[in-house]
Amino acid sequence: MLSLSDSRTGSSAHRALLPCAVTPLRPPPPPTPPPMPPAPPSAPSSPQSLSQPPALRPGPIHPPLTITASIGITLLIARASMNHPMTDYFRDDVLAKRPYLQLEWCVRALSHPVRTEVQPEDGRVRHWIHVAELGRWLRVVTLPDGVTLHNAFPDRRFKP
């Protein structure tokens, strides 16, 4: 039990401290909504539809994307070129990690490749094109649909 000396009278008598109510400084958080019920199971798909790639949805129209490299080079990618289908990985990582890449080169590799191969392990498609501005061969990897950009890099080992 805590005690307090009476400083007004100077006596050494102690009074017991009574418990008091403490008011909270912040209001309590709002109650959380109940969880959503699970979605009903969809109809089983046929084996033929499983082998086809999912339908592409048109992506949102983005404002111009500015990418700044660590050496201070800033690239401005035109809004029209951002309408080409690409994975989040390509848009957020590949273009940021390789600021010298131009989306125009990647799209040109899809329309006029020197060679095209399908990766046996995942079905992704490799496209090669020579880029004179780089002085190198560019490998562009798409999803199995052959259109959605997934990766792009200069390929040192490519032999035409």
N, C-alpha and C positions, 0 to 999 in steps of 0.2 A: 504494500500500500504506500502511495506517495504522501508526503506531508509537506506543509508550508509553514514557515515561522511567521509570526505576526510582527511585521516591522513597525506598525503604527504604535503599538504599546511597548515594544521592546521586550516583550515577554518571550520566553522560550517555549511557550505552549504551541503545540502544533495542531493545525486543523487538517482534517482529511480532505483530500481533493475528491470532489464528486465527479463521476463521469458525465460528460456533456455530449450533446449531439453535434456532429461535425457535418456541416453542409458541404456538398461537393462543389468544386470550383467550376467544373464543366458540366453541361447537361449530359445525360446518358446518351449513348449512340442510338440512332433510330433502329428499330427492329429489322432484321434481315428478312427479305422476302422468302417465301417457301420455295423449295427447289422445283424446277420445271419437270413435268412428267415426261418419261421417256417417249421418244417418237415411235409411232407404230411401225412395225417391220414393213419394209417395202416388198413388193412382189419379187420373187426370184427371177433373176435375169437369165437369159439364154446363154449358152456357151459362146455363141457367135458374138453377142454384144460385149462379152468380157475381153475379147481380143482386140476390139476397136478402141482407139484412144478416146478420152472424154471430150465432149464438145467444148470448143473454145468459146469463152464469153468475151465480148469486147471489153477491154479494160477501160478504166476511167481516163478521161483526158487530163493529163497532168500539165501544170505550168512548166516552163522551161526548167530543166534540171541543171544545176551548177555543181560541178565536182571540182574540188580543189585538192591537188596533190600535195604531198609533203614538201616538195621542192618549190611550191608556189605557183604552179601552172594551173590555170583555171580553164575548164572546158565548159562550154555551153552547148547542151544537146538540144536540138530543135524539138519543139512540141510535136510536130508531125511525125518525126522519126520515133518518138516514144509510143506511138500507136501500134508499132509492130509487137506481136506477142512475145513476151519474155518472162522468165521465171524471176521471182523475187531475188534469188541468189545472183542472177546475172545483173539485174538492175542495181542492187544494193552493194554487192561485193566485187564482182568482176570489173564493172566500169569504174569503181572507186579504186581498186587495187592496180588497175592498168589504165591510167589516165590518157595514155597515148592512143588507145583504141578508139576508132570512130565507128559509130553504129552503121554508117553507110557501108563500110567495108564488110561488116558481118552480114548485112542484108544482101550485098553483092555476092558474097560467098554462097549464099543459098540459091541465088538465081543463076550464077555462072561458075559452078565449082570446076576445078581441074580434076578432082577425084572425090568420090563419095563412098563411105563405108558405113556399114551398120555394126555397132558394137554388139558382139554376141551375148555378153553378160547382162545387158539391160535394154537392148534395142535402140539405144540412142544413136543418132546419125551424125557422123563426122563429115565435114565439108572442108576442102582446102582451096585456097586461092592465093595467088602471089600478089602482094601489096607493094607496089613500086616505092611508095612513100616510106615504107619501113625497110625495104630491101630484103624482106623475109617472106616466108610462107606463113599464112595465118590459118590456124585450125579453128573452125567454128563448130561447136557441138550443140545439137538441137535435141529436143525430146523426141520420142518415137514418131510423133506426128510429122517431123521433118520441117517444121516451121517455127516452133517456139524456141527462142534462143536460150541456151543454158550456160554455155561457157565459150570463151574465145581466148586464144593466146598464140604468140609466135611459136611455130613448131620447128625446133632446131634439127630434129631427126628426119623430117619429111624429105623424101627423094621422089621427084616427079616420074 
